[in-house]
Amino acid sequence: MVGKMLPDLDFSQLQEEFFKDGMSMVRVRYMGDNLALLTPREGECMDDISKLNKEWFHSVLGDFKPWFDSL
């Protein structure tokens, strides 16, 4: 998934929020500007994680959606 960071959070703060709130099953990587790539750790499904924690994701990301690799 790709998440758009809220204006008041920078990437290091976003990583801290994921760690602090026990979302260690998600790997967060900086994509540039205000975007972060969210991938599940092995054995997890990002779609399931985002659906179960939708409110939490909206509290740290302005928007998040599936990533499609278009060629």
Buried (B, 14 or more C-beta within 10 A) or exposed (E): BBBBBBEEBEBEEBBEBBEEEEBEBBBBEBBEEBBBEBEBEEEEEBEEBBEEBEEBBEEBBEEBEEBEEEE
